Amino acid sequence: MKKDLARSPVTALAVVAVLSLSAAPVRGQVQPEGGGVAMVSLEKYKAKKSGPTPRTADGKPDLSGLWGPDPNLLGDISHALKPGEQLPLQPWALKLTKERLSKDDPMANCQPSGVPRMAPYLWKIVQTPKLIVFLYEANMHSYRQIFMDGRGHRKDTDPSSYGDSIGKWEGDTLVVDTVGFDDKFWFDGVGHPHTEKLHVIERFRRPDSAHLEFEVTIDDPGAYTRPFTLFEHSPLMVNTEIMEYFCSENNQDVSHIIGKGRTIPE
């Protein structure tokens, strides 16, 4: 099937890797770590007006809607830390991050993005009282299920890219607890790793109709020396929809990807 190249995840990753090799940025130039061409193509769909937080019949914030990606979760998740903070990488994890190249990025090779990484494309929340579903346009048309019926984590779950997620409301905040990850996906385009010990707590809030705010606490004693928290947001998108797209179809970009998404400081 044909698809606008501006909304091709692999094309975007290729742009990230190639442009990162250029010299100092020109003022006004689209920076690759921010999603490049793909992010620019979404600007016209951002909601121009905001109103009160919508609510469901039971009074809970209604998170349903079509959302744009957070650029801080594309190239380097350290951009989503509080100013002045650094990722508490263990030595082996830092070494691996420096060695990884964009052509080996699982997402560039049509694998799921995992958590908390985003692709520079739309995603949708479908909310019901007992189940919340995240639908992702990018790559393999992926999804996440967040069970809201009071169950605990499954004991026999196989490790996966999106893990096993259970949720609850704490006031107006949706708290999502996820375990059961595999160690295959990268946290970002730079290549920050994780292990199967990964435990993620996400806190979602909708302060008004046009914005979604969320905090992601990463706890992975296999790769990091302590837990850390990322601070993120997504804008409401209007007058568009997620598109059917399968990255594996006619994927010709990987052989052209060179270098890293961003140089890792020594």
SULKA-V407245 format. One record per helix or strand. SS is the DSSP state (hx for helix, st for strand). FROM is the first residue (numbers start at 1). LEN is the number of residues. If there is no record, write none. Layout:
BEGIN
[[SS/FROM/LEN] [SS/FROM/LEN]]
END
This chain:
BEGIN
[[hx/5/3] [hx/9/11] [hx/32/3] [hx/36/10] [st/46/1] [st/55/1] [st/61/1] [st/65/3] [hx/71/3] [hx/77/4] [st/89/1] [hx/91/9] [hx/102/3] [st/123/5] [st/131/6] [st/143/5] [st/160/1] [st/164/7] [st/173/7] [st/181/1] [st/199/10] [st/211/9] [st/224/1] [st/228/10] [hx/254/3]]
END
